[in-house]
Amino acid sequence: MLIGAFVALYTDELLSAVIALGAIGFGSSGIFLLLRAPDLAITQVVVEVITLVLLIRATMVIGAHTAGGKKQLLPYLVAGGIVGGLFIFSVFTLQNMPEIGSSVMDRIDDAPSLYYLLQGLDLTGSTNQVMSVLLDFRAYDTLGEATVIFTAVLGGLTLLRKNGRAEPNE
Amino acid sequence: MTGIYFLILALLLIGVFGVITQKNLIKIIISVSIIEAAVNLFLIFVGYRAGGEAPIITERFADTAEFARLSVDPFPQAMVLTSIVISVSLTALLIVISLRLYHIYGTYDINRIWGEADPDND
Protein backbone atom coordinates (compact mmCIF):
# COMPACT_ATOMS: atom_id res chain seq x y z
CA MET A 1 0.00 0.00 0.00
CA LEU A 2 2.91 2.33 0.67
CA ILE A 3 4.28 1.50 -2.78
CA GLY A 4 0.83 2.17 -4.20
CA ALA A 5 0.76 5.56 -2.53
CA PHE A 6 4.16 6.50 -3.97
CA VAL A 7 3.12 5.37 -7.44
CA ALA A 8 -0.16 7.25 -7.16
CA LEU A 9 1.59 10.52 -6.46
CA TYR A 10 4.68 10.35 -8.65
CA THR A 11 3.52 8.88 -11.94
CA ASP A 12 2.67 11.27 -14.74
CA GLU A 13 -0.08 9.13 -16.22
CA LEU A 14 -3.34 9.99 -14.48
CA LEU A 15 -4.88 6.59 -15.23
CA SER A 16 -1.95 4.81 -13.56
CA ALA A 17 -2.39 7.03 -10.50
CA VAL A 18 -6.08 6.10 -10.32
CA ILE A 19 -5.29 2.38 -10.58
CA ALA A 20 -2.68 2.76 -7.81
CA LEU A 21 -5.35 4.37 -5.63
CA GLY A 22 -7.48 1.29 -6.31
CA ALA A 23 -4.60 -0.88 -5.08
CA ILE A 24 -4.54 1.14 -1.84
CA GLY A 25 -8.30 0.76 -1.37
CA PHE A 26 -8.46 -2.98 -2.00
CA GLY A 27 -5.36 -3.50 0.15
CA SER A 28 -7.02 -1.74 3.07
CA SER A 29 -10.10 -3.89 2.46
CA GLY A 30 -7.94 -6.99 2.88
CA ILE A 31 -6.42 -5.60 6.07
CA PHE A 32 -9.93 -4.93 7.44
CA LEU A 33 -10.75 -8.59 6.78
CA LEU A 34 -7.61 -9.71 8.67
CA LEU A 35 -8.55 -7.43 11.59
CA ARG A 36 -11.96 -9.15 11.95
CA ALA A 37 -14.04 -6.37 10.43
CA PRO A 38 -16.03 -8.09 7.64
CA ASP A 39 -18.67 -5.34 7.34
CA LEU A 40 -15.95 -2.78 6.73
CA ALA A 41 -14.25 -4.96 4.12
CA ILE A 42 -17.48 -5.32 2.13
CA THR A 43 -18.24 -1.60 2.33
CA GLN A 44 -14.68 -0.68 1.37
CA VAL A 45 -14.82 -2.82 -1.79
CA VAL A 46 -18.13 -1.28 -2.89
CA VAL A 47 -16.95 2.25 -2.16
CA GLU A 48 -13.64 1.68 -3.91
CA VAL A 49 -15.36 0.50 -7.09
CA ILE A 50 -17.60 3.61 -7.10
CA THR A 51 -14.60 5.88 -6.53
CA LEU A 52 -12.62 4.23 -9.31
CA VAL A 53 -15.48 4.57 -11.79
CA LEU A 54 -15.90 8.26 -10.96
CA LEU A 55 -12.16 8.97 -11.11
CA ILE A 56 -11.75 7.18 -14.45
CA ARG A 57 -14.69 9.20 -15.78
CA ALA A 58 -12.88 12.35 -14.66
CA THR A 59 -9.60 11.14 -16.18
CA MET A 60 -11.01 10.18 -19.56
CA VAL A 61 -11.79 13.71 -20.71
CA ILE A 62 -9.93 14.73 -23.84
CA GLY A 63 -6.43 16.07 -23.40
CA ALA A 64 -6.00 15.45 -19.66
CA HIS A 65 -4.19 12.12 -19.60
CA THR A 66 -0.94 13.32 -18.13
CA ALA A 67 0.00 15.54 -15.23
CA GLY A 68 3.04 17.41 -16.40
CA GLY A 69 4.02 21.00 -15.74
CA LYS A 70 7.01 22.68 -14.25
CA LYS A 71 7.85 22.11 -10.61
CA GLN A 72 8.22 24.95 -8.14
CA LEU A 73 10.49 24.84 -5.13
CA LEU A 74 8.39 26.75 -2.60
CA PRO A 75 5.52 24.22 -2.17
CA TYR A 76 8.07 21.46 -1.58
CA LEU A 77 9.77 23.48 1.15
CA VAL A 78 6.45 24.29 2.83
CA ALA A 79 5.28 20.69 2.55
CA GLY A 80 8.59 19.40 3.88
CA GLY A 81 8.30 21.68 6.92
CA ILE A 82 4.72 20.70 7.68
CA VAL A 83 5.29 16.97 7.15
CA GLY A 84 8.50 17.04 9.22
CA GLY A 85 6.80 18.81 12.12
CA LEU A 86 3.86 16.41 11.97
CA PHE A 87 6.28 13.46 11.90
CA ILE A 88 8.20 14.59 15.01
CA PHE A 89 4.96 15.24 16.90
CA SER A 90 3.52 11.88 15.84
CA VAL A 91 6.63 9.94 16.85
CA PHE A 92 6.37 11.29 20.39
CA THR A 93 2.66 10.49 20.44
CA LEU A 94 2.93 6.99 18.99
CA GLN A 95 5.58 5.99 21.51
CA ASN A 96 2.94 6.35 24.21
CA MET A 97 0.40 4.25 22.31
CA PRO A 98 -0.33 0.83 23.82
CA GLU A 99 0.54 -2.35 21.95
CA ILE A 100 -1.63 -3.36 19.01
CA GLY A 101 -3.98 -6.09 20.15
CA SER A 102 -4.86 -4.64 23.56
CA SER A 103 -8.20 -3.04 22.85
CA VAL A 104 -9.32 0.21 24.43
CA MET A 105 -12.22 -1.46 26.20
CA ASP A 106 -9.86 -3.69 28.17
CA ARG A 107 -8.16 -0.70 29.79
CA ILE A 108 -11.18 1.45 30.68
CA ASP A 109 -13.85 0.48 33.19
CA ASP A 110 -17.40 0.92 31.88
CA ALA A 111 -16.25 1.32 28.29
CA PRO A 112 -19.23 1.95 26.00
CA SER A 113 -18.05 -0.79 23.65
CA LEU A 114 -18.28 -3.33 26.46
CA TYR A 115 -21.83 -2.19 27.20
CA TYR A 116 -22.75 -2.56 23.52
CA LEU A 117 -21.25 -6.06 23.38
CA LEU A 118 -22.96 -7.24 26.57
CA GLN A 119 -26.38 -5.66 26.09
CA GLY A 120 -26.63 -5.40 22.30
CA LEU A 121 -28.37 -8.72 21.73
CA ASP A 122 -30.99 -8.11 24.42
CA LEU A 123 -31.64 -4.46 23.63
CA THR A 124 -31.64 -4.51 19.83
CA GLY A 125 -32.07 -8.16 18.83
CA SER A 126 -29.23 -7.89 16.31
CA THR A 127 -26.50 -10.53 16.27
CA ASN A 128 -24.14 -8.26 14.35
CA GLN A 129 -22.99 -5.77 16.95
CA VAL A 130 -21.52 -3.34 14.41
CA MET A 131 -24.97 -2.93 12.92
CA SER A 132 -26.60 -2.62 16.34
CA VAL A 133 -24.23 0.23 17.19
CA LEU A 134 -24.64 1.86 13.78
CA LEU A 135 -28.41 1.63 13.43
CA ASP A 136 -29.64 1.65 17.02
CA PHE A 137 -27.26 3.00 19.68
CA ARG A 138 -25.77 5.66 17.40
CA ALA A 139 -28.64 6.12 14.96
CA TYR A 140 -28.32 9.91 14.97
CA ASP A 141 -24.82 9.55 13.51
CA THR A 142 -26.26 7.50 10.69
CA LEU A 143 -28.96 10.12 10.15
CA GLY A 144 -26.24 12.76 9.84
CA GLU A 145 -24.35 10.51 7.42
CA ALA A 146 -27.47 10.21 5.25
CA THR A 147 -27.77 14.01 5.34
CA VAL A 148 -24.17 14.33 4.12
CA ILE A 149 -24.76 11.90 1.24
CA PHE A 150 -27.98 13.71 0.28
CA THR A 151 -26.19 17.08 0.28
CA ALA A 152 -23.35 15.68 -1.84
CA VAL A 153 -25.77 14.22 -4.40
CA LEU A 154 -27.71 17.48 -4.51
CA GLY A 155 -24.53 19.51 -4.99
CA GLY A 156 -23.30 17.18 -7.73
CA LEU A 157 -26.59 17.37 -9.62
CA THR A 158 -26.63 21.16 -9.29
CA LEU A 159 -23.08 21.52 -10.62
CA LEU A 160 -23.55 19.15 -13.56
CA ARG A 161 -26.98 20.31 -14.72
CA LYS A 162 -27.50 21.26 -18.35
CA ASN A 163 -30.82 23.13 -18.19
CA GLY A 164 -31.15 26.76 -17.22
CA ARG A 165 -27.45 27.55 -17.26
CA ALA A 166 -26.39 30.88 -18.76
CA GLU A 167 -23.89 30.77 -21.60
CA PRO A 168 -20.36 31.69 -20.51
CA ASN A 169 -19.22 35.10 -21.72
CA GLU A 170 -15.92 34.22 -23.26
CA MET B 1 4.30 -4.25 17.28
CA THR B 2 3.73 -0.51 17.30
CA GLY B 3 5.76 -0.40 14.09
CA ILE B 4 2.54 -0.81 12.13
CA TYR B 5 1.46 2.57 13.49
CA PHE B 6 4.53 4.10 11.88
CA LEU B 7 3.67 2.53 8.52
CA ILE B 8 0.21 4.08 8.77
CA LEU B 9 1.81 7.39 9.75
CA ALA B 10 3.99 7.19 6.63
CA LEU B 11 0.87 6.66 4.50
CA LEU B 12 -0.79 9.69 6.13
CA LEU B 13 2.28 11.88 5.60
CA ILE B 14 2.53 10.85 1.92
CA GLY B 15 -1.06 12.01 1.54
CA VAL B 16 -0.42 15.35 3.27
CA PHE B 17 2.71 15.91 1.17
CA GLY B 18 0.73 15.18 -1.99
CA VAL B 19 -2.10 17.56 -1.11
CA ILE B 20 0.38 20.42 -0.69
CA THR B 21 2.75 19.76 -3.59
CA GLN B 22 0.63 18.31 -6.40
CA LYS B 23 -0.52 20.62 -9.19
CA ASN B 24 -3.17 18.42 -10.78
CA LEU B 25 -6.71 18.38 -9.36
CA ILE B 26 -7.08 14.61 -9.86
CA LYS B 27 -3.79 14.03 -8.01
CA ILE B 28 -5.03 16.21 -5.12
CA ILE B 29 -8.24 14.17 -4.89
CA ILE B 30 -6.17 10.97 -4.85
CA SER B 31 -4.04 12.39 -2.01
CA VAL B 32 -7.14 13.19 0.04
CA SER B 33 -8.30 9.60 -0.47
CA ILE B 34 -4.92 8.32 0.74
CA ILE B 35 -5.26 10.38 3.96
CA GLU B 36 -8.75 8.96 4.52
CA ALA B 37 -7.52 5.37 4.04
CA ALA B 38 -4.69 5.94 6.55
CA VAL B 39 -6.99 7.37 9.23
CA ASN B 40 -9.52 4.54 8.81
CA LEU B 41 -6.78 1.92 9.13
CA PHE B 42 -5.43 3.59 12.28
CA LEU B 43 -8.83 3.59 14.00
CA ILE B 44 -9.42 -0.09 13.19
CA PHE B 45 -5.96 -0.99 14.55
CA VAL B 46 -6.77 0.82 17.81
CA GLY B 47 -9.91 -1.27 18.24
CA TYR B 48 -8.27 -4.59 17.39
CA ARG B 49 -7.84 -7.25 20.05
CA ALA B 50 -5.20 -9.94 19.58
CA GLY B 51 -6.78 -13.22 18.52
CA GLY B 52 -10.23 -11.66 18.61
CA GLU B 53 -13.37 -12.69 16.80
CA ALA B 54 -15.57 -10.63 14.50
CA PRO B 55 -18.30 -8.85 16.52
CA ILE B 56 -21.09 -11.14 15.32
CA ILE B 57 -22.83 -13.39 17.83
CA THR B 58 -22.93 -17.03 16.68
CA GLU B 59 -23.65 -20.37 18.37
CA ARG B 60 -19.97 -20.77 19.21
CA PHE B 61 -20.24 -18.41 22.16
CA ALA B 62 -21.81 -19.72 25.36
CA ASP B 63 -23.25 -16.36 26.46
CA THR B 64 -22.75 -12.64 25.86
CA ALA B 65 -20.12 -12.40 28.60
CA GLU B 66 -17.86 -14.84 26.78
CA PHE B 67 -18.64 -13.00 23.54
CA ALA B 68 -17.63 -9.67 25.10
CA ARG B 69 -14.37 -11.25 26.29
CA LEU B 70 -13.44 -12.57 22.81
CA SER B 71 -14.81 -10.07 20.32
CA VAL B 72 -12.99 -7.11 18.82
CA ASP B 73 -14.27 -3.62 19.53
CA PRO B 74 -17.43 -2.92 17.46
CA PHE B 75 -17.54 0.81 18.17
CA PRO B 76 -14.59 1.98 15.99
CA GLN B 77 -15.84 -0.31 13.23
CA ALA B 78 -19.26 1.35 13.21
CA MET B 79 -17.74 4.83 13.20
CA VAL B 80 -15.26 3.94 10.43
CA LEU B 81 -18.15 2.55 8.39
CA THR B 82 -19.79 5.97 8.65
CA SER B 83 -16.47 7.61 7.78
CA ILE B 84 -15.97 5.47 4.63
CA VAL B 85 -19.39 6.36 3.28
CA ILE B 86 -18.88 10.06 4.01
CA SER B 87 -15.46 9.97 2.34
CA VAL B 88 -16.90 8.54 -0.87
CA SER B 89 -19.50 11.31 -1.03
CA LEU B 90 -16.73 13.85 -0.41
CA THR B 91 -14.67 12.34 -3.23
CA ALA B 92 -17.66 12.34 -5.58
CA LEU B 93 -18.38 16.01 -4.86
CA LEU B 94 -14.71 16.94 -5.41
CA ILE B 95 -14.68 15.09 -8.74
CA VAL B 96 -17.84 16.86 -9.87
CA ILE B 97 -16.38 20.26 -8.97
CA SER B 98 -13.14 19.52 -10.81
CA LEU B 99 -15.05 18.27 -13.89
CA ARG B 100 -16.96 21.57 -13.90
CA LEU B 101 -13.66 23.47 -13.66
CA TYR B 102 -12.36 21.39 -16.55
CA HIS B 103 -15.36 22.31 -18.67
CA ILE B 104 -14.71 26.00 -18.05
CA TYR B 105 -10.91 26.18 -18.21
CA GLY B 106 -9.97 23.09 -20.24
CA THR B 107 -7.28 21.93 -17.81
CA TYR B 108 -6.82 20.25 -14.44
CA ASP B 109 -3.64 22.20 -13.66
CA ILE B 110 -4.35 24.59 -10.78
CA ASN B 111 -1.59 26.99 -11.85
CA ARG B 112 -3.14 27.48 -15.28
CA ILE B 113 -6.65 27.79 -13.79
CA TRP B 114 -5.33 30.44 -11.42
CA GLY B 115 -3.55 32.23 -14.27
CA GLU B 116 -6.71 32.38 -16.39
CA ALA B 117 -8.92 33.48 -13.54
CA ASP B 118 -6.64 36.37 -12.57
CA PRO B 119 -4.89 37.89 -15.63
CA ASP B 120 -2.75 40.28 -13.56
CA ASN B 121 -1.08 37.41 -11.79
CA ASP B 122 0.30 35.79 -14.98
HADDOCK unambig.tbl for C-alpha pairs under 7 A between the chains (distance, minus, plus):
assign (segid A and resid 2 and name CA) (segid B and resid 11 and name CA) 6.13 0.50 0.50
assign (segid A and resid 9 and name CA) (segid B and resid 18 and name CA) 6.52 0.50 0.50
assign (segid A and resid 9 and name CA) (segid B and resid 27 and name CA) 6.61 0.50 0.50
assign (segid A and resid 21 and name CA) (segid B and resid 30 and name CA) 6.69 0.50 0.50
assign (segid A and resid 35 and name CA) (segid B and resid 48 and name CA) 6.47 0.50 0.50
assign (segid A and resid 36 and name CA) (segid B and resid 53 and name CA) 6.17 0.50 0.50
assign (segid A and resid 36 and name CA) (segid B and resid 54 and name CA) 4.66 0.50 0.50
assign (segid A and resid 37 and name CA) (segid B and resid 54 and name CA) 6.09 0.50 0.50
assign (segid A and resid 37 and name CA) (segid B and resid 77 and name CA) 6.91 0.50 0.50
assign (segid A and resid 40 and name CA) (segid B and resid 77 and name CA) 6.96 0.50 0.50
assign (segid A and resid 40 and name CA) (segid B and resid 81 and name CA) 6.00 0.50 0.50
assign (segid A and resid 47 and name CA) (segid B and resid 88 and name CA) 6.41 0.50 0.50
assign (segid A and resid 51 and name CA) (segid B and resid 88 and name CA) 6.65 0.50 0.50
assign (segid A and resid 54 and name CA) (segid B and resid 92 and name CA) 6.98 0.50 0.50
assign (segid A and resid 58 and name CA) (segid B and resid 95 and name CA) 6.76 0.50 0.50
assign (segid A and resid 58 and name CA) (segid B and resid 99 and name CA) 6.35 0.50 0.50
assign (segid A and resid 64 and name CA) (segid B and resid 107 and name CA) 6.86 0.50 0.50
assign (segid A and resid 67 and name CA) (segid B and resid 24 and name CA) 6.18 0.50 0.50
assign (segid A and resid 75 and name CA) (segid B and resid 20 and name CA) 6.56 0.50 0.50
assign (segid A and resid 75 and name CA) (segid B and resid 21 and name CA) 5.44 0.50 0.50
assign (segid A and resid 76 and name CA) (segid B and resid 21 and name CA) 5.93 0.50 0.50
assign (segid A and resid 79 and name CA) (segid B and resid 17 and name CA) 5.60 0.50 0.50
assign (segid A and resid 79 and name CA) (segid B and resid 20 and name CA) 5.88 0.50 0.50
assign (segid A and resid 79 and name CA) (segid B and resid 21 and name CA) 6.70 0.50 0.50
assign (segid A and resid 83 and name CA) (segid B and resid 13 and name CA) 6.12 0.50 0.50
assign (segid A and resid 83 and name CA) (segid B and resid 17 and name CA) 6.61 0.50 0.50
assign (segid A and resid 99 and name CA) (segid B and resid 1 and name CA) 6.30 0.50 0.50
assign (segid A and resid 99 and name CA) (segid B and resid 2 and name CA) 5.93 0.50 0.50
assign (segid A and resid 100 and name CA) (segid B and resid 1 and name CA) 6.25 0.50 0.50
assign (segid A and resid 100 and name CA) (segid B and resid 2 and name CA) 6.31 0.50 0.50
assign (segid A and resid 100 and name CA) (segid B and resid 45 and name CA) 6.65 0.50 0.50
assign (segid A and resid 100 and name CA) (segid B and resid 46 and name CA) 6.73 0.50 0.50
assign (segid A and resid 100 and name CA) (segid B and resid 48 and name CA) 6.94 0.50 0.50
assign (segid A and resid 101 and name CA) (segid B and resid 48 and name CA) 5.31 0.50 0.50
assign (segid A and resid 101 and name CA) (segid B and resid 49 and name CA) 4.03 0.50 0.50
assign (segid A and resid 101 and name CA) (segid B and resid 50 and name CA) 4.09 0.50 0.50
assign (segid A and resid 102 and name CA) (segid B and resid 49 and name CA) 5.29 0.50 0.50
assign (segid A and resid 102 and name CA) (segid B and resid 50 and name CA) 6.64 0.50 0.50
assign (segid A and resid 103 and name CA) (segid B and resid 46 and name CA) 6.51 0.50 0.50
assign (segid A and resid 103 and name CA) (segid B and resid 47 and name CA) 5.22 0.50 0.50
assign (segid A and resid 103 and name CA) (segid B and resid 48 and name CA) 5.67 0.50 0.50
assign (segid A and resid 103 and name CA) (segid B and resid 49 and name CA) 5.07 0.50 0.50
assign (segid A and resid 103 and name CA) (segid B and resid 73 and name CA) 6.93 0.50 0.50
assign (segid A and resid 104 and name CA) (segid B and resid 47 and name CA) 6.39 0.50 0.50
assign (segid A and resid 113 and name CA) (segid B and resid 73 and name CA) 6.26 0.50 0.50
assign (segid A and resid 113 and name CA) (segid B and resid 74 and name CA) 6.58 0.50 0.50
assign (segid A and resid 113 and name CA) (segid B and resid 75 and name CA) 5.73 0.50 0.50
assign (segid A and resid 114 and name CA) (segid B and resid 68 and name CA) 6.52 0.50 0.50
assign (segid A and resid 117 and name CA) (segid B and resid 68 and name CA) 5.40 0.50 0.50
assign (segid A and resid 118 and name CA) (segid B and resid 64 and name CA) 5.45 0.50 0.50
assign (segid A and resid 118 and name CA) (segid B and resid 65 and name CA) 6.22 0.50 0.50
assign (segid A and resid 118 and name CA) (segid B and resid 68 and name CA) 6.04 0.50 0.50
assign (segid A and resid 127 and name CA) (segid B and resid 56 and name CA) 5.53 0.50 0.50
assign (segid A and resid 127 and name CA) (segid B and resid 57 and name CA) 4.91 0.50 0.50
assign (segid A and resid 128 and name CA) (segid B and resid 55 and name CA) 6.26 0.50 0.50
assign (segid A and resid 128 and name CA) (segid B and resid 56 and name CA) 4.31 0.50 0.50
assign (segid A and resid 128 and name CA) (segid B and resid 57 and name CA) 6.34 0.50 0.50
assign (segid A and resid 129 and name CA) (segid B and resid 55 and name CA) 5.62 0.50 0.50
assign (segid A and resid 129 and name CA) (segid B and resid 56 and name CA) 5.92 0.50 0.50
assign (segid A and resid 129 and name CA) (segid B and resid 74 and name CA) 6.27 0.50 0.50
assign (segid A and resid 130 and name CA) (segid B and resid 55 and name CA) 6.72 0.50 0.50
assign (segid A and resid 130 and name CA) (segid B and resid 74 and name CA) 5.12 0.50 0.50
assign (segid A and resid 130 and name CA) (segid B and resid 75 and name CA) 6.87 0.50 0.50
assign (segid A and resid 130 and name CA) (segid B and resid 77 and name CA) 6.55 0.50 0.50
assign (segid A and resid 130 and name CA) (segid B and resid 78 and name CA) 5.34 0.50 0.50
assign (segid A and resid 133 and name CA) (segid B and resid 75 and name CA) 6.78 0.50 0.50
assign (segid A and resid 133 and name CA) (segid B and resid 78 and name CA) 6.46 0.50 0.50
assign (segid A and resid 134 and name CA) (segid B and resid 78 and name CA) 5.44 0.50 0.50
assign (segid A and resid 142 and name CA) (segid B and resid 82 and name CA) 6.95 0.50 0.50
assign (segid A and resid 145 and name CA) (segid B and resid 82 and name CA) 6.55 0.50 0.50
assign (segid A and resid 145 and name CA) (segid B and resid 86 and name CA) 6.46 0.50 0.50
assign (segid A and resid 148 and name CA) (segid B and resid 86 and name CA) 6.81 0.50 0.50
assign (segid A and resid 149 and name CA) (segid B and resid 86 and name CA) 6.76 0.50 0.50
assign (segid A and resid 149 and name CA) (segid B and resid 89 and name CA) 5.76 0.50 0.50
assign (segid A and resid 152 and name CA) (segid B and resid 89 and name CA) 5.89 0.50 0.50
assign (segid A and resid 152 and name CA) (segid B and resid 93 and name CA) 5.83 0.50 0.50
assign (segid A and resid 156 and name CA) (segid B and resid 93 and name CA) 5.81 0.50 0.50
assign (segid A and resid 156 and name CA) (segid B and resid 96 and name CA) 5.87 0.50 0.50
assign (segid A and resid 159 and name CA) (segid B and resid 100 and name CA) 6.94 0.50 0.50
